[in-house]
Amino acid sequence: MRNYKRNILMRKNLSEKEEYVVLFLYDDGKVDPIFFEEDFDNFDDELNFDGDGQDFVEDKLVFGDDGFVIEPLPLPSILRAIPDWADGIKERRMQQRRSLYRHENWVEHRSSLRHLRHLLSSLSSRVILSLIPPVIAFTSFAAFIATYNSLVVLGHLPDWLPVLRASSLPYQLTAPALALLLVFRTEASYSRFEEGRKAWTRVSAGTSDFARLVVGYWDEEEKGKRMLLQYVMAFPVALKCHLTYGSDIGEDLKNLLEEDDLNIVLSSKHRPRCIIEFISQSLKLLPLEDSKKHVLESKISCFHEGIAVCEQIVGIPIPLSYTRLTSRFLVLWHLTLPIILWDDCHWIVVPATFISAASLFCIEEVGVLIEEPFPMLALDEVCKVVHDSIQEAISMENGIRERIRTRQKHHNKKITSNGHPNLHANRE
């Protein structure tokens, strides 16, 4: 969360009303204005505002002799600020654009220095940063248990207070169950990731195949053909925006669709299906043989299938009871871990709890992240590859066709009506 640097109170008259503007200046140089139409002499209210669309800030503002004063956050808000900060980082990283791997990426990926590189980048990993709240909580609880037991043993607390200790046998019996829960949870999430990847492979391949047929079915360039190809290229982009949170479909489609078509798409409830309707209606209006139309219409089914598969993946998570059971098991395990390990480890229970929480919660966090596969896939790059391949096919179409026609004409001149080579033409 950003820190306030200072705030400035401004006042100006608008339409015979006094409007107050509070400018919050942050350390990172950003400014968030808040407008009021109230009497600040008696102002004492809580404000909730989202300055940049990402950081949620809740503070109490009171009016004093020197202007507004930002009161310190109460303890519950401070404790809540840590998970909010970690979640904000994770969600922003989820919305970052990813790139497809190329040869140089694979060379770096299998480099023998990858372990050192991954270790040095740990503090920038969204998985590790998102683990800060639970790891801090359980490590602090372990430190509290260790402090309590030490005070009891040293006699600084009443004698009737017991030392918190227990046998490690229950942990030895339940450790395999926790391991199986984590393995099955991660495996189920990876299966969803793989299913989403395959669904998008079918969508991109179907889009390219449809465009290839459209390019091959018309010999002459015409506006209807170009418009149909624009709709085809717009479909994967619309589907990508439909599946990923925070996508700006208007920005992504403004260079693919005309303004009127874009307004219709933006006003529709289901944008990918609206694009499919544009494709279907364009096919009906174009002069094309019925057999070719049937072939193209049959290809549209892969678009509907891709939408259905992707929406099921987004709308139906892994059974929530399984996710909750894994989470509860992890929490109870680490709450009792300092008590179980006290006799053997004493104060070492603190680093032991830290290592255990960081390791096991990291595995569970990876499973949660890849459960929703589409933010993890390089969908922007996939859409760009499809768009570039179609544009290349369009640009190469006329040149290749003319080259083949010229070669056929030249070949026909060398063939006589009886099928034998024209020797006179060859001599020439």
Stockholm file with secondary structure:
# STOCKHOLM 1.0

chainA/1-428         MRNYKRNILMRKNLSEKEEYVVLFLYDDGKVDPIFFEEDFDNFDDELNFDGDGQDFVEDKLVFGDDGFVIEPLPLPSILRAIPDWADGIKERRMQQRRSLYRHENWVEHRSSLRHLRHLLSSLSSRVILSLIPPVIAFTSFAAFIATYNSLVVLGHLPDWLPVLRASSLPYQLTAPALALLLVFRTEASYSRFEEGRKAWTRVSAGTSDFARLVVGYWDEEEKGKRMLLQYVMAFPVALKCHLTYGSDIGEDLKNLLEEDDLNIVLSSKHRPRCIIEFISQSLKLLPLEDSKKHVLESKISCFHEGIAVCEQIVGIPIPLSYTRLTSRFLVLWHLTLPIILWDDCHWIVVPATFISAASLFCIEEVGVLIEEPFPMLALDEVCKVVHDSIQEAISMENGIRERIRTRQKHHNKKITSNGHPNLHANRE
#=GR chainA/1-428 SS CCCEEEEEEEEEEETTEEEEEEEEEETTSCEEEEEECSCGGGCEEEEEEESSSSCEEEEEEEEETTEEEECCCCHHHHHHHHHHHHHHHHHHHHTSCCCCCCHHHHHHHTCTTHHHHHHHTGGGCHHHHHTHHHHHHHHHHHHHHHHHHHHHHTTCSCTTSCCCCCCSHHHHHHHHHHHHHHHHHHHHHHHHHHHHHHHHHHHHHHHHHHHHHHHHHCSSCCHHHHHHHHHHHHHHHHHHHHHSTTCCHHHHHTTTSCHHHHHHHHHSSSHHHHHHHHHHHHHHHSCCCHHHHHHHHHHHHHHHHHHHHHHHHHHSCSCHHHHHHHHHHHHHHHHHHHHHHHHHHGGGHHHHHHHHHHHHHHHHHHHHHHHSCGGGSCHHHHHHHHHHHHHHHHHHHHHHHHHHHHHHHHHHHTBCTTSSBCHHHHHC
#=GC SS_cons         CCCEEEEEEEEEEETTEEEEEEEEEETTSCEEEEEECSCGGGCEEEEEEESSSSCEEEEEEEEETTEEEECCCCHHHHHHHHHHHHHHHHHHHHTSCCCCCCHHHHHHHTCTTHHHHHHHTGGGCHHHHHTHHHHHHHHHHHHHHHHHHHHHHTTCSCTTSCCCCCCSHHHHHHHHHHHHHHHHHHHHHHHHHHHHHHHHHHHHHHHHHHHHHHHHHCSSCCHHHHHHHHHHHHHHHHHHHHHSTTCCHHHHHTTTSCHHHHHHHHHSSSHHHHHHHHHHHHHHHSCCCHHHHHHHHHHHHHHHHHHHHHHHHHHSCSCHHHHHHHHHHHHHHHHHHHHHHHHHHGGGHHHHHHHHHHHHHHHHHHHHHHHSCGGGSCHHHHHHHHHHHHHHHHHHHHHHHHHHHHHHHHHHHTBCTTSSBCHHHHHC
//
